[in-house]
Amino acid sequence: MWRKLHVWGGVILALPMLIIGVSTIFIAHGEALGAKQVRFGEMVADQEPKRLVATAQGILLGGKQGVVQLDSNFQVQQHWLPGTDIKALRELGGQLYATAKLGLYQQNGNDWTQLYQGDVEDVALWQNSLVILDKKQGLMQQQGSNWVLLKAYGKTEGPYDLKKLMMDLHSGEAIFGDYDWIWMDILGAYILIFTISGIWLWSRRSQSA
């Protein structure tokens, strides 16, 4: 009885396990595999707006699908940086700037130019020059065409609770750090091999019975 329960339980859970295995690998290598380029449904330009700037041009919103400008009827008139998740949207010294995981952008007419490459949380104007907060580097200041580190931040060890420890163990960050994708690859591959080989063994046994 228990043997049959174990076998049929494995067969029933084969599909969920297969989904977990495949999705784990896609989570670890989503960008490399182009997962964001495969879309389901129609893209909405002003989807999930999180940042707001009111300028002489009108109202601009920043969100998961980039930067949009609304017309007098609050409909999307312009759409820039599609597919870019905007972290901050600022008007500084008469210029518009947007920060994202891929860098810092400045509006130039009807286009946006990338001024800095990196994971930028925010931007401000200080002593007549731009300063940004790079998530991995720290506080950076623009000096001509270069960026100078004012103060390093990045990841620091802080208060650690049980919930954080469990999350880091689950994701593999506690073991592999920034290379947590190795942990996800190992688990994803194991689940796939375990599931496929289990189905194959079960089918062979069913055929011989």
C-alpha positions as CSV (number, residue, x, y, z in Angstrom):
1,M,0.0,0.0,0.0
2,W,2.7,2.5,1.0
3,R,4.8,1.6,-2.0
4,K,1.8,2.3,-4.3
5,L,1.1,5.6,-2.5
6,H,4.7,6.6,-2.9
7,V,4.7,5.8,-6.6
8,W,1.4,7.5,-7.5
9,G,2.3,10.5,-5.3
10,G,5.4,10.9,-7.3
11,V,3.5,10.6,-10.6
12,I,0.9,13.2,-9.5
13,L,3.6,15.6,-8.4
14,A,5.7,15.1,-11.5
15,L,4.2,18.1,-13.4
16,P,4.5,20.6,-10.5
17,M,8.1,19.4,-9.9
18,L,8.9,19.8,-13.6
19,I,7.4,23.4,-13.6
20,I,9.5,24.2,-10.5
21,G,12.7,22.8,-12.1
22,V,12.3,24.8,-15.3
23,S,11.1,28.0,-13.7
24,T,14.1,27.9,-11.2
25,I,16.6,27.9,-14.1
26,F,14.7,30.7,-15.9
27,I,14.7,32.8,-12.7
28,A,18.5,32.3,-12.4
29,H,19.2,33.1,-16.1
30,G,16.2,35.1,-17.1
31,E,18.1,37.9,-18.7
32,A,20.6,35.7,-20.6
33,L,17.7,33.6,-21.9
34,G,15.7,36.7,-23.0
35,A,12.7,35.9,-20.7
36,K,11.6,39.6,-20.6
37,Q,11.5,39.7,-24.4
38,V,8.8,37.0,-24.5
39,R,5.6,38.7,-23.6
40,F,2.0,37.5,-23.1
41,G,-0.7,40.0,-23.7
42,E,-0.5,43.6,-24.8
43,M,2.0,46.0,-23.2
44,V,0.5,49.0,-21.5
45,A,2.8,52.0,-21.6
46,D,1.7,53.5,-18.3
47,Q,1.4,50.2,-16.4
48,E,2.1,50.4,-12.7
49,P,3.4,54.0,-12.5
50,K,5.6,54.7,-9.5
51,R,7.2,58.1,-10.2
52,L,5.7,61.4,-11.0
53,V,7.1,64.7,-12.4
54,A,5.2,67.7,-13.5
55,T,7.0,70.0,-16.0
56,A,6.3,72.6,-18.6
57,Q,6.0,69.7,-21.1
58,G,3.2,68.2,-19.0
59,I,2.9,65.2,-16.6
60,L,5.5,62.5,-16.9
61,L,5.2,59.1,-15.2
62,G,7.9,56.5,-14.5
63,G,7.0,52.8,-14.0
64,K,7.7,49.3,-15.0
65,Q,7.4,50.1,-18.8
66,G,9.6,53.2,-18.9
67,V,8.7,56.9,-19.0
68,V,5.5,58.2,-20.5
69,Q,4.2,61.8,-21.1
70,L,0.5,62.4,-20.7
71,D,-1.5,64.8,-22.9
72,S,-4.2,67.2,-21.7
73,N,-6.7,64.3,-21.6
74,F,-4.2,62.2,-19.5
75,Q,-3.6,59.8,-22.4
76,V,-0.2,58.6,-23.3
77,Q,1.4,61.0,-25.7
78,Q,5.0,59.9,-25.6
79,H,6.7,56.7,-24.5
80,W,10.4,56.3,-23.8
81,L,12.7,53.6,-22.5
82,P,10.1,50.8,-23.0
83,G,10.6,47.7,-20.8
84,T,12.8,49.7,-18.4
85,D,11.8,49.6,-14.7
86,I,12.2,53.3,-13.6
87,K,13.4,53.7,-10.0
88,A,13.6,57.6,-9.9
89,L,12.4,60.4,-12.2
90,R,13.8,63.9,-11.5
91,E,13.8,67.3,-13.1
92,L,17.2,68.9,-12.2
93,G,18.4,72.2,-13.5
94,G,15.8,72.2,-16.3
95,Q,16.8,68.6,-17.4
96,L,14.9,65.4,-16.9
97,Y,16.7,62.3,-15.5
98,A,15.6,58.8,-15.0
99,T,17.4,56.0,-13.0
100,A,17.0,52.3,-13.5
101,K,18.8,49.0,-12.9
102,L,20.7,49.5,-16.1
103,G,21.8,53.1,-15.4
104,L,21.2,56.8,-15.5
105,Y,19.3,58.4,-18.4
106,Q,19.0,62.1,-19.5
107,Q,16.3,63.4,-21.8
108,N,17.6,65.1,-25.0
109,G,14.7,66.4,-27.0
110,N,12.6,63.4,-28.1
111,D,15.2,60.9,-27.0
112,W,17.0,59.7,-23.9
113,T,20.8,59.3,-23.5
114,Q,22.4,56.9,-21.1
115,L,24.9,58.8,-19.0
116,Y,26.0,56.0,-16.6
117,Q,25.8,52.2,-16.7
118,G,25.0,50.5,-13.4
119,D,22.2,49.9,-10.9
120,V,21.3,53.4,-10.0
121,E,18.8,54.0,-7.2
122,D,18.5,57.9,-7.3
123,V,20.0,61.0,-8.8
124,A,20.4,64.6,-7.5
125,L,22.2,67.9,-8.3
126,W,25.0,68.9,-6.0
127,Q,27.6,71.6,-6.5
128,N,26.5,72.1,-10.1
129,S,27.1,68.4,-10.9
130,L,25.1,65.2,-10.9
131,V,25.4,62.8,-8.0
132,I,24.0,59.3,-8.1
133,L,23.5,56.4,-5.7
134,D,24.8,53.3,-7.3
135,K,23.4,50.2,-5.5
136,K,26.7,48.3,-5.7
137,Q,29.3,51.0,-5.7
138,G,27.9,53.9,-3.6
139,L,27.7,57.6,-3.9
140,M,29.1,58.8,-7.3
141,Q,29.7,62.3,-8.7
142,Q,30.0,63.3,-12.3
143,Q,33.2,65.1,-13.2
144,G,33.3,65.8,-16.9
145,S,32.9,62.5,-18.7
146,N,34.0,60.5,-15.7
147,W,32.3,59.4,-12.5
148,V,34.1,59.6,-9.2
149,L,33.3,57.6,-6.1
150,L,32.6,59.9,-3.1
151,K,31.7,57.2,-0.6
152,A,31.4,53.4,-1.0
153,Y,28.3,51.7,0.2
154,G,27.2,48.4,-1.5
155,K,26.3,45.5,0.7
156,T,27.2,45.7,4.4
157,E,26.7,43.2,7.2
158,G,23.9,44.3,9.4
159,P,21.4,42.9,11.9
160,Y,20.5,39.4,10.8
161,D,17.3,37.7,11.9
162,L,16.0,34.1,11.4
163,K,13.7,35.1,8.6
164,K,16.5,36.7,6.6
165,L,18.7,33.7,7.2
166,M,16.0,31.3,5.9
167,M,15.5,33.5,2.8
168,D,19.2,33.6,2.1
169,L,19.5,29.8,2.6
170,H,16.5,29.2,0.4
171,S,17.8,31.4,-2.4
172,G,21.4,30.2,-2.1
173,E,22.8,33.7,-1.3
174,A,24.0,32.6,2.2
175,I,26.1,29.9,0.5
176,F,27.2,31.4,-2.8
177,G,26.7,35.1,-2.3
178,D,26.4,36.9,-5.6
179,Y,26.8,33.6,-7.4
180,D,23.5,32.3,-6.0
181,W,22.5,31.2,-9.6
182,I,24.8,28.2,-9.1
183,W,22.6,27.0,-6.2
184,M,19.5,27.5,-8.4
185,D,21.1,25.7,-11.3
186,I,22.0,22.7,-9.1
187,L,18.5,22.5,-7.6
188,G,16.7,23.1,-10.9
189,A,18.8,20.5,-12.7
190,Y,18.3,18.0,-9.9
191,I,14.6,18.4,-9.9
192,L,14.4,18.0,-13.7
193,I,16.6,14.9,-13.7
194,F,14.7,13.4,-10.7
195,T,11.3,14.1,-12.3
196,I,12.1,12.9,-15.9
197,S,14.0,9.8,-14.7
198,G,11.1,9.0,-12.3
199,I,8.5,9.2,-15.0
200,W,10.7,7.0,-17.3
201,L,11.2,4.3,-14.6
202,W,7.4,4.4,-13.8
203,S,6.5,4.0,-17.5
204,R,9.0,1.1,-18.0
205,R,7.6,-0.6,-14.9
206,S,4.0,-0.1,-16.1
207,Q,4.8,-1.6,-19.5
208,S,6.5,-4.7,-18.0
209,A,3.6,-5.3,-15.5
